[in-house]
Amino acid sequence: MALKLAITGRPNVGKSTLFNRLAGRKLALVHDQPGVTRDRREGFGRFGELDLTLVDTAGLETAKSGLEADMRAQTLDAVRKADVCLFLVDARAGITPLDEVFAGILRKSGVPVILVANKMEGRAGREGLIEAYSLGLGEPVAISAEHNEGMGALYDAILNAAKKAGKAPADETLAENPDAHEKHGGDEAEKPLRIAITGRPNAGKSTLINSLIGENRLITGPEAGVTRDSIAVDWSWDGRPVRLADTAGMRKKARISDTLEKMAVGDALRAIRFAEVVVVVMDAQSPLDKQDLQIADLAAREGRAVVFVVTKWDLVRNKQALLAQLKERLNRLLPQLHGAPLVTLSGLTGRGLNRLMPAIERLYADWNAKIKTRDLNDWLQAMIARHPPPAVQGRRIKPRYLSQTKNRPPTFVLICSRAKHLPESYKRFLVNGLREDFHLMGTPIRLIVKAGKNPYDNKTSRA
C-alpha cells in the first residue's frame, strides 16, 4: 500500500518544488511569489522502492479568518490524514517564529514528522541547518529540491518512517496508484472517469465540486481567482470511480498579464486535454459570455465531450424563458456541439445537482459510441438518395463507403470520388445526420474524407 506523505511548511520554502521532484513530473505550480499553493494537491510517485501518495499543501499561516485560515485548515487536515509528514524549512532564511509555531503543532499531531532543511545548495544554508535542531523534531535532512541534492538521505529517512508506520515496501510490488495502474494495463472498468470543471473566474467551480463530493475539499470565496492549481479530486459516483479536476478561472487572453495567472491558465488547459468530459460552468447572472463559448470550442477542438452547467440558478426569476434562450443560443453559436446537455443547478444549496452526473454519464456513452459499418453504409445510401452531393465543375461526386475508425470522439472516414471537391456544406449535412440519426448529441464528431484507390494506377497498358 502506498505511503501517504504530506509536505508542509511556511510559505515559499520549496514545498511544491519537492512535490514535483518526488512525483517525477511538474504537477504543481512553482513561482517565487509566496502563497501560490492554496488547495492541497495530491499526486503519486515512486521514490526508490517506495510507492508514495504525495500531498502538496498550502503554506502554514497564523490567520484565524479569511482565505489564509481556510488554507491552514486544509493543511492541518492533510497532516491528520497522512502517514508521514515532511516539515520543510528554508535553511538560507534560517528558522523563523512561524517555523517554531508550526513545529509545535506538528509535535502535538501524533503524526511522524521528518524535518527537512531545503535550499542547502552551496554554503549559505549551513547556519540555518544548525538552527533547525532547535525545533525539537530530530536531526534535519539537508536537501536542495531544485538541484536534486540530498535525495538519498531523504529516501533513507522516509523509508525508516515507513517501516515504523508498517508500510515498508514489499518485493516486486506494483505501485498502487491510478497512474501506475493505467501504465500497466489495468482493467478499463477500474479507470476513473476524468472530468474537468472549467469556466470563467468566480463562476462557482470549486463550490460545485464540494457539493458533489459532500465535503469542503476545495477552498472557496467571494473573490475571483481563489483556485490556481488544477486540483484533482478522486470520488465515487454510483460505484464508479470519478476524478474531478478543479481548474483556475480563465479570462480573456488580452486581460492576462500576471505570470502566475498565465501558469494557472496553462495548467487548466492541460486539465482539459487530459479530461474525457469537460464541464463548462457559467454564472446564471451572465451566462454564455464570449469566454464561455471559447472554452467550450477549445474543448470541442480537443475532442472532448462537453456539458454546460449554469450555477446560481436559484437567483434567476424567469427560469423557463432564460433556459429556452440559452438552449437556442447554444445550438446557434456552437453547432459543433449541437444538443449538448445544459444543466441548471445551485452549487450552494444543491438543488438540481442530482441531474448533473446522469447527464455526464449519457454523454460519455455517446462519446464512446461504436456504430456498425453495415448500419453506417445503409444510412449513407439513404442520405445520398434523399440529398445527393452537388456537381462540381459539371461532374458528380460519388460517396462510396463510410466506416467508423475510432471513438472518443466518434471519428468517421468517408471514401468518395473527387474527395477534395466535396463541399464543406455537404460534410456538415452528413455530420448533422450522424448526430441526429445515431443519437450522438453533444459530442464532437470528426469526418475525414478520402479518395478511393484507382485500380488503374501504376499499371502499364498492354502492347
C-alpha positions as CSV (number, residue, x, y, z in Angstrom):
1,M,0.0,0.0,0.0
2,A,1.3,3.5,-0.9
3,L,2.7,5.7,1.9
4,K,0.8,8.9,2.3
5,L,3.3,11.8,2.6
6,A,2.2,15.3,3.4
7,I,4.6,18.1,2.6
8,T,4.2,21.1,4.9
9,G,5.9,24.3,5.9
10,R,5.5,28.0,5.9
11,P,5.1,29.8,2.5
12,N,7.9,29.8,-0.1
13,V,10.2,27.1,1.5
14,G,10.0,24.9,-1.6
15,K,7.2,22.5,-0.9
16,S,5.8,22.4,-4.5
17,T,9.3,22.0,-5.9
18,L,9.9,19.0,-3.7
19,F,6.4,17.7,-4.6
20,N,7.3,17.8,-8.3
21,R,10.7,16.2,-7.6
22,L,9.2,13.3,-5.8
23,A,6.3,12.9,-8.3
24,G,8.8,12.9,-11.2
25,R,6.7,15.4,-13.1
26,K,5.9,19.1,-12.9
27,L,2.4,18.8,-11.5
28,A,2.3,21.7,-9.0
29,L,2.8,25.4,-10.0
30,V,6.1,26.8,-8.8
31,H,6.8,30.5,-8.5
32,D,8.9,32.9,-6.4
33,Q,5.8,34.6,-5.1
34,P,4.7,33.2,-1.7
35,G,1.3,31.6,-1.3
36,V,1.0,30.1,-4.8
37,T,-0.4,26.8,-3.5
38,R,-3.8,27.2,-1.8
39,D,-5.7,23.9,-2.0
40,R,-3.9,20.7,-1.1
41,R,-2.9,18.8,-4.2
42,E,-2.4,15.0,-4.4
43,G,-0.1,13.1,-6.7
44,F,1.6,9.8,-7.0
45,G,5.3,8.9,-7.2
46,R,7.8,6.1,-6.8
47,F,10.8,7.0,-4.7
48,G,13.3,4.1,-4.9
49,E,11.2,1.1,-3.7
50,L,8.6,3.3,-2.1
51,D,5.1,4.0,-3.6
52,L,4.1,7.4,-2.4
53,T,0.8,9.3,-2.3
54,L,2.1,12.8,-2.2
55,V,0.1,15.8,-0.7
56,D,1.3,19.3,-1.5
57,T,-0.1,21.7,1.0
58,A,-0.5,25.5,1.3
59,G,2.0,27.5,3.3
60,L,1.1,27.4,7.0
61,E,-0.3,30.7,8.2
62,T,-1.5,32.0,11.6
63,A,-4.6,33.9,10.4
64,K,-7.8,32.9,12.1
65,S,-10.2,34.1,9.4
66,G,-10.4,34.6,5.6
67,L,-8.6,32.8,2.9
68,E,-5.4,32.2,4.9
69,A,-7.5,30.4,7.6
70,D,-9.1,28.2,5.1
71,M,-5.6,27.3,3.7
72,R,-4.4,26.5,7.2
73,A,-7.4,24.2,7.8
74,Q,-6.8,22.4,4.6
75,T,-3.1,21.9,5.5
76,L,-3.9,20.6,9.0
77,D,-6.5,18.2,7.6
78,A,-3.8,16.8,5.2
79,V,-1.5,16.3,8.2
80,R,-4.1,14.4,10.2
81,K,-4.7,12.0,7.2
82,A,-1.0,11.5,6.4
83,D,1.2,8.5,7.4
84,V,4.3,10.7,7.5
85,C,4.7,14.5,7.4
86,L,7.7,16.3,5.8
87,F,8.2,19.6,7.5
88,L,10.3,21.9,5.3
89,V,12.3,24.9,6.5
90,D,14.3,27.3,4.4
91,A,17.9,26.9,5.5
92,R,19.1,30.0,3.8
93,A,16.5,32.2,5.6
94,G,17.0,30.4,9.0
95,I,14.4,29.4,11.5
96,T,11.6,32.0,11.8
97,P,8.9,32.4,14.6
98,L,6.4,30.9,12.2
99,D,8.5,27.8,11.8
100,E,8.6,27.4,15.6
101,V,4.8,27.8,15.9
102,F,4.0,25.1,13.4
103,A,6.8,22.8,14.7
104,G,4.9,22.8,18.0
105,I,1.6,22.0,16.2
106,L,3.3,19.1,14.3
107,R,4.8,17.7,17.5
108,K,1.3,17.5,19.1
109,S,-0.3,16.0,16.0
110,G,0.9,12.4,16.7
111,V,2.0,12.0,13.0
112,P,5.6,11.0,12.4
113,V,7.5,14.1,11.3
114,I,10.7,14.4,9.2
115,L,12.4,17.7,9.4
116,V,13.8,18.8,6.1
117,A,16.2,21.7,5.6
118,N,15.7,22.8,2.0
119,K,17.8,25.2,-0.2
120,M,21.1,23.7,1.0
121,E,22.9,24.2,-2.2
122,G,26.3,25.9,-1.6
123,R,27.3,27.2,1.8
124,A,24.6,29.8,2.5
125,G,22.3,27.3,4.4
126,R,24.8,25.9,6.9
127,E,23.8,28.2,9.8
128,G,20.1,27.5,9.1
129,L,20.7,23.8,9.2
130,I,22.2,24.1,12.7
131,E,19.3,26.3,13.8
132,A,16.9,23.7,12.7
133,Y,17.9,21.4,15.6
134,S,16.2,23.9,18.0
135,L,12.8,22.9,16.6
136,G,12.9,19.7,18.6
137,L,12.0,17.5,15.6
138,G,15.2,15.5,15.5
139,E,18.1,15.7,13.0
140,P,17.2,17.7,9.9
141,V,17.7,16.2,6.5
142,A,19.7,18.6,4.3
143,I,18.5,18.8,0.7
144,S,18.1,21.0,-2.3
145,A,14.8,20.1,-4.0
146,E,15.5,22.4,-7.0
147,H,19.0,21.0,-7.6
148,N,18.2,17.3,-6.7
149,E,20.7,17.2,-3.8
150,G,20.3,15.2,-0.7
151,M,17.6,12.9,-2.1
152,G,19.5,9.8,-0.9
153,A,19.4,10.9,2.7
154,L,15.7,11.9,2.4
155,Y,14.9,8.5,1.0
156,D,16.5,6.8,4.0
157,A,14.5,9.0,6.4
158,I,11.2,8.3,4.6
159,L,12.0,4.5,4.4
160,N,12.7,4.4,8.2
161,A,9.4,6.3,8.8
162,A,7.6,3.9,6.5
163,K,8.9,0.9,8.4
164,K,7.7,2.4,11.7
165,A,4.3,3.1,10.1
166,G,4.1,-0.6,8.9
167,K,4.2,0.5,5.2
168,A,7.6,-0.7,4.2
169,P,7.7,-1.8,0.5
170,A,7.1,-5.5,-0.3
171,D,9.2,-7.2,-3.0
172,E,8.0,-6.8,-6.6
173,T,5.1,-4.6,-5.6
174,L,3.2,-2.7,-8.2
175,A,2.7,1.0,-7.4
176,E,-0.8,1.3,-6.1
177,N,-1.9,4.5,-7.7
178,P,-4.1,5.3,-10.7
179,D,-1.2,6.4,-12.9
180,A,0.8,3.3,-12.4
181,H,-2.3,1.1,-12.8
182,E,-3.1,2.7,-16.2
183,K,0.5,2.2,-17.3
184,H,0.4,-1.5,-16.5
185,G,-2.8,-2.0,-18.4
186,G,-5.4,-2.2,-15.6
187,D,-9.0,-3.1,-16.2
188,E,-10.9,-0.4,-18.1
189,A,-13.8,-0.5,-15.6
190,E,-11.4,0.4,-12.7
191,K,-10.1,3.5,-14.5
192,P,-11.7,6.7,-13.2
193,L,-13.9,8.9,-15.4
194,R,-11.9,12.1,-15.9
195,I,-14.0,15.2,-15.7
196,A,-12.5,18.8,-15.9
197,I,-14.6,21.5,-14.3
198,T,-13.8,24.7,-16.2
199,G,-15.2,28.2,-16.7
200,R,-14.6,31.9,-16.0
201,P,-13.3,33.1,-12.6
202,N,-15.8,33.1,-9.8
203,A,-18.4,31.0,-11.7
204,G,-18.8,28.5,-8.8
205,K,-16.5,25.7,-10.0
206,S,-15.0,24.8,-6.6
207,T,-18.4,25.1,-4.8
208,L,-19.8,22.7,-7.4
209,I,-17.2,20.1,-6.6
210,N,-17.6,20.5,-2.9
211,S,-21.4,20.0,-3.3
212,L,-20.8,16.9,-5.5
213,I,-18.5,15.1,-3.1
214,G,-20.3,16.3,0.1
215,E,-17.3,17.9,1.8
216,N,-15.3,21.2,1.9
217,R,-12.4,19.7,0.0
218,L,-11.6,22.9,-2.0
219,I,-11.2,26.4,-0.8
220,T,-14.0,28.8,-1.9
221,G,-14.5,32.5,-1.5
222,P,-16.4,35.5,-2.9
223,E,-13.2,36.9,-4.6
224,A,-12.2,35.7,-8.1
225,G,-9.0,33.7,-8.6
226,V,-9.0,31.6,-5.4
227,T,-8.1,28.5,-7.4
228,R,-4.7,28.4,-9.1
229,D,-3.5,24.9,-9.4
230,S,-5.7,22.3,-11.2
231,I,-6.7,20.1,-8.3
232,A,-7.7,16.5,-8.9
233,V,-10.2,15.1,-6.5
234,D,-11.0,11.4,-6.5
235,W,-14.6,10.5,-5.9
236,S,-17.0,7.6,-6.4
237,W,-20.5,8.0,-8.0
238,D,-22.9,5.1,-8.0
239,G,-20.0,2.7,-7.5
240,R,-17.9,4.2,-10.4
241,P,-14.6,5.9,-9.7
242,V,-14.5,9.6,-10.9
243,R,-11.6,12.0,-10.9
244,L,-12.8,15.6,-10.8
245,A,-10.3,18.3,-11.9
246,D,-10.9,21.8,-10.5
247,T,-9.3,24.4,-12.7
248,A,-8.4,28.0,-12.4
249,G,-10.9,30.5,-13.9
250,M,-9.9,31.5,-17.5
251,R,-10.3,35.1,-18.5
252,K,-9.8,36.6,-21.9
253,K,-6.2,36.3,-23.1
254,A,-5.8,40.0,-23.5
255,R,-6.6,40.6,-19.8
256,I,-4.0,38.2,-18.5
257,S,-0.7,39.9,-17.7
258,D,0.4,38.3,-14.5
259,T,2.9,35.4,-15.0
260,L,1.3,33.4,-12.2
261,E,-2.1,33.7,-13.8
262,K,-0.7,32.6,-17.2
263,M,0.8,29.5,-15.4
264,A,-2.6,28.8,-13.8
265,V,-4.4,29.0,-17.1
266,G,-1.8,26.8,-18.7
267,D,-2.5,24.2,-16.0
268,A,-6.2,24.5,-16.7
269,L,-5.7,23.9,-20.4
270,R,-3.6,20.8,-19.6
271,A,-6.5,19.5,-17.5
272,I,-8.9,19.9,-20.4
273,R,-6.6,18.0,-22.7
274,F,-6.3,15.1,-20.3
275,A,-10.0,15.0,-19.5
276,E,-12.7,12.9,-21.1
277,V,-15.7,15.1,-20.2
278,V,-15.4,18.9,-19.8
279,V,-18.0,20.7,-17.7
280,V,-18.2,24.4,-18.6
281,V,-19.6,26.2,-15.6
282,M,-21.4,29.5,-16.1
283,D,-22.9,32.1,-13.7
284,A,-26.6,32.5,-14.2
285,Q,-26.2,36.2,-13.9
286,S,-24.1,36.4,-17.1
287,P,-24.3,33.0,-18.9
288,L,-22.8,32.2,-22.4
289,D,-20.3,35.0,-22.3
290,K,-17.8,35.1,-25.2
291,Q,-15.2,33.5,-23.0
292,D,-17.6,30.6,-22.1
293,L,-18.1,29.9,-25.8
294,Q,-14.3,30.0,-26.4
295,I,-13.7,27.5,-23.6
296,A,-16.4,25.1,-25.0
297,D,-15.0,25.5,-28.5
298,L,-11.5,24.7,-27.3
299,A,-12.8,21.5,-25.6
300,A,-14.6,20.5,-28.8
301,R,-11.5,21.0,-30.8
302,E,-9.6,18.8,-28.4
303,G,-12.3,16.2,-29.0
304,R,-13.8,16.2,-25.5
305,A,-17.4,15.7,-24.6
306,V,-18.9,19.0,-23.2
307,V,-21.6,19.6,-20.6
308,F,-22.8,23.1,-19.8
309,V,-23.8,23.9,-16.3
310,V,-25.5,27.1,-15.2
311,T,-24.9,27.7,-11.5
312,K,-26.7,30.1,-9.0
313,W,-29.9,29.1,-10.7
314,D,-31.8,29.9,-7.5
315,L,-31.2,33.6,-8.1
316,V,-33.0,33.5,-11.5
317,R,-36.6,34.8,-11.6
318,N,-37.9,33.9,-15.1
319,K,-36.3,30.4,-15.3
320,Q,-38.2,29.0,-18.3
321,A,-37.6,32.0,-20.5
322,L,-33.9,32.1,-19.7
323,L,-33.5,28.3,-20.2
324,A,-35.1,28.4,-23.6
325,Q,-32.9,31.4,-24.6
326,L,-29.8,29.6,-23.5
327,K,-30.6,26.4,-25.5
328,E,-31.3,28.4,-28.6
329,R,-28.0,30.4,-28.3
330,L,-26.0,27.2,-27.7
331,N,-27.3,25.4,-30.7
332,R,-26.8,28.5,-32.9
333,L,-23.4,29.6,-31.6
334,L,-21.9,26.2,-31.1
335,P,-23.3,24.0,-33.9
336,Q,-20.4,21.6,-33.4
337,L,-21.8,20.7,-30.0
338,H,-25.5,20.7,-31.1
339,G,-27.6,19.1,-28.4
340,A,-25.0,19.3,-25.6
341,P,-26.6,18.8,-22.1
342,L,-27.5,22.0,-20.3
343,V,-27.9,21.5,-16.6
344,T,-29.2,24.2,-14.3
345,L,-28.4,24.0,-10.6
346,S,-27.4,25.7,-7.4
347,G,-24.0,24.6,-6.1
348,L,-24.6,26.3,-2.8
349,T,-28.0,24.7,-2.0
350,G,-27.5,21.5,-4.0
351,R,-30.8,22.0,-5.9
352,G,-30.6,20.4,-9.4
353,L,-27.3,18.7,-8.6
354,N,-28.8,15.2,-9.0
355,R,-29.2,15.8,-12.8
356,L,-25.5,16.5,-13.5
357,M,-23.9,13.1,-13.2
358,P,-26.6,11.3,-15.2
359,A,-26.2,13.8,-18.0
360,I,-22.4,13.3,-17.9
361,E,-22.9,9.5,-18.0
362,R,-25.2,9.7,-21.0
363,L,-22.8,12.0,-22.9
364,Y,-19.8,9.8,-22.0
365,A,-21.6,6.8,-23.5
366,D,-22.3,8.7,-26.8
367,W,-18.6,9.9,-26.8
368,N,-17.6,6.2,-26.7
369,A,-20.2,5.0,-29.2
370,K,-19.3,2.4,-31.9
371,I,-21.5,2.0,-34.9
372,K,-21.5,-1.0,-37.2
373,T,-20.2,-0.4,-40.7
374,R,-23.2,-2.0,-42.3
375,D,-25.5,0.4,-40.4
376,L,-23.4,3.3,-41.5
377,N,-23.5,2.4,-45.2
378,D,-27.2,1.7,-45.2
379,W,-27.6,5.1,-43.6
380,L,-25.2,6.7,-46.2
381,Q,-27.2,5.3,-49.1
382,A,-30.4,6.7,-47.6
383,M,-28.8,10.1,-47.2
384,I,-27.5,10.2,-50.7
385,A,-30.9,9.2,-52.1
386,R,-32.5,12.0,-50.1
387,H,-29.9,14.6,-50.9
388,P,-27.1,13.7,-53.3
389,P,-23.8,15.7,-53.3
390,P,-23.8,18.7,-55.7
391,A,-22.0,18.5,-59.0
392,V,-18.7,20.4,-59.0
393,Q,-17.3,21.7,-62.4
394,G,-20.0,19.6,-64.1
395,R,-19.0,16.3,-62.6
396,R,-20.8,14.4,-59.8
397,I,-19.1,13.4,-56.6
398,K,-19.9,9.8,-55.6
399,P,-19.7,8.8,-51.9
400,R,-18.9,5.1,-51.8
401,Y,-18.2,3.9,-48.3
402,L,-18.4,5.1,-44.7
403,S,-16.8,3.5,-41.6
404,Q,-16.0,4.5,-38.1
405,T,-12.3,4.3,-37.4
406,K,-12.3,5.3,-33.7
407,N,-14.3,6.6,-30.9
408,R,-13.6,9.1,-28.1
409,P,-14.7,11.2,-30.0
410,P,-16.6,9.3,-32.8
411,T,-14.4,9.6,-35.9
412,F,-15.6,8.5,-39.4
413,V,-13.9,8.1,-42.7
414,L,-15.8,8.7,-46.0
415,I,-14.4,7.2,-49.2
416,C,-15.7,9.0,-52.3
417,S,-14.6,10.1,-55.7
418,R,-13.2,13.6,-56.1
419,A,-12.8,13.9,-52.3
420,K,-11.0,17.3,-52.5
421,H,-14.1,18.8,-54.1
422,L,-16.7,17.7,-51.6
423,P,-18.2,20.9,-50.3
424,E,-18.0,21.8,-46.6
425,S,-21.7,22.3,-46.5
426,Y,-22.3,18.6,-47.5
427,K,-19.8,17.5,-44.8
428,R,-21.9,19.4,-42.3
429,F,-25.0,17.8,-43.7
430,L,-23.6,14.3,-43.1
431,V,-22.2,15.2,-39.6
432,N,-25.6,16.6,-38.5
433,G,-27.3,13.5,-39.9
434,L,-24.9,11.2,-38.0
435,R,-25.6,13.3,-34.8
436,E,-29.4,13.1,-35.1
437,D,-29.9,9.6,-36.5
438,F,-27.4,7.8,-34.3
439,H,-28.1,9.9,-31.2
440,L,-24.7,11.5,-30.8
441,M,-26.0,14.7,-29.5
442,G,-23.5,17.0,-27.7
443,T,-20.3,15.1,-28.6
444,P,-17.8,16.3,-31.2
445,I,-17.9,14.3,-34.5
446,R,-14.9,14.1,-36.9
447,L,-15.5,13.3,-40.5
448,I,-12.4,12.6,-42.7
449,V,-13.0,12.4,-46.4
450,K,-10.6,10.4,-48.6
451,A,-10.4,9.5,-52.2
452,G,-10.8,5.8,-53.2
453,K,-7.9,4.0,-54.8
454,N,-7.8,4.0,-58.6
455,P,-7.5,0.3,-59.8
456,Y,-5.7,1.6,-63.0
457,D,-2.9,3.5,-61.1
458,N,0.6,2.1,-61.5
459,K,-0.4,-0.3,-64.3
460,T,1.1,-0.3,-67.8
461,S,-1.1,-0.8,-70.8
462,R,-0.6,-3.9,-72.9
463,A,1.2,-3.5,-76.2
